[in-house]
Amino acid sequence: MPEEVLFKSESDQSREEIASYLRNVADNLDSGTAITLKAGSESVTLDPPARPTFEVKAEREGPAGNMTERSVEFELEWDENDGEEGGGSGDLTIE
């Protein structure tokens, strides 16, 4: 499926700084407020529906035999032309 990147930001941050960004997103989700992402002159505002699909992915990457880079990704997905229903693959627990 083709992809159009609307916004991208990548920078080293402290764990506390990252937690603050995630809290802002969580607060906006709780209140039903749109999420605005800004970096320099770029910005995008997104308004997730009440029930988007929530994808969590943990990965190990790198060249064969030396896969030392780890990542965790949190993604909200929804169809702008669709209703409120998301998919699911079971109950998620994050501790």
C-alpha positions in Angstrom: 0.0 0.0 0.0 1.5 3.4 -0.9 2.4 5.7 1.9 2.6 9.5 2.2 4.6 10.8 5.2 2.8 13.8 6.6 5.3 14.5 9.4 8.5 13.0 10.7 10.8 14.0 13.5 13.7 11.9 14.8 16.1 13.1 17.5 17.9 11.8 20.6 15.8 12.5 23.7 16.0 11.6 27.4 13.6 8.9 28.7 11.9 11.7 30.7 11.4 13.9 27.6 10.0 11.0 25.7 7.6 10.2 28.6 6.4 13.8 28.5 5.6 13.6 24.7 3.7 10.3 25.3 1.8 11.8 28.3 0.7 14.7 26.0 -0.6 12.2 23.4 -2.3 10.2 26.1 -4.0 13.3 27.6 -5.3 14.3 24.1 -6.6 10.7 23.6 -8.3 10.8 27.0 -10.0 14.1 26.3 -10.8 13.5 22.6 -8.7 16.4 21.6 -6.8 16.4 18.2 -3.1 15.7 18.3 -0.8 18.3 16.8 2.8 17.4 15.9 5.2 20.3 15.4 8.9 20.6 14.6 10.4 23.8 13.2 8.1 25.0 10.4 6.4 21.6 9.9 3.2 20.6 11.6 0.3 18.3 11.2 -2.9 17.9 13.2 -4.6 14.5 13.5 -7.9 13.6 15.1 -8.1 9.9 15.8 -11.6 8.4 16.1 -12.9 6.9 19.4 -11.6 3.4 18.5 -8.5 3.5 16.2 -6.4 0.4 15.8 -3.4 0.4 18.2 -0.3 -1.4 17.0 2.6 -2.1 19.3 5.8 -3.6 17.7 9.2 -4.6 19.2 12.0 -5.2 16.7 15.6 -6.2 16.6 17.5 -4.8 13.5 20.9 -4.6 12.0 23.1 -6.5 9.6 23.0 -10.3 9.6 24.9 -11.7 12.6 25.0 -8.2 14.3 21.4 -7.3 15.0 22.1 -5.0 17.9 19.6 -2.2 17.3 16.3 -2.5 19.3 13.1 -0.5 18.8 9.6 -0.3 20.1 6.9 1.4 18.0 3.5 2.6 19.1 1.1 3.3 16.2 -2.5 4.4 15.9 -4.2 3.6 12.6 -7.6 4.5 11.2 -9.3 5.1 7.9 -10.3 8.7 7.5 -13.3 7.5 5.4 -14.5 4.9 7.8 -16.2 4.8 11.2 -15.0 4.0 14.6 -14.1 0.3 14.6 -10.6 -1.0 14.8 -9.2 -4.5 14.5 -7.6 -6.5 17.2 -5.4 -9.5 17.9 -6.1 -10.0 21.7 -5.8 -8.1 24.9 -2.6 -6.0 25.2 -0.7 -5.6 28.5 2.1 -3.1 28.9 4.0 -3.1 32.2 
